[in-house]
Amino acid sequence: MSTFAVGVLCARLDPDEIAVDGMVDDWEGIGGQTGGARGSTDARFTVRCATDGDRLLLAVEVTDERILRARGARPSASSEDHLTI
């Protein structure tokens, strides 16, 4: 395991063990850190990380019953759902 942030461990995997395809099925069995709204099963997220020695891979699963989208070409970060890394 490798540390990428305080208290967060990344699983060490063989190259190409995880397909970068937008699906999280390859991440089964890899622990993650969960956060979000306290006392709610909504507005929650789980972050998982892995490394193959050359790449840092992140998977973020989000649960949210309401999707916020702003009108216009340049919505502000505070006006719609987003992820900042």
Secondary structure, DSSP 8 states (H G I E B T S, - for coil): -EEEETTEEEEE--TTSS--SS--GGGTT---EEEESTT-SSSEEEEEEEE-SS-EEEEEEEE-S-----SSSS--TTTS-----
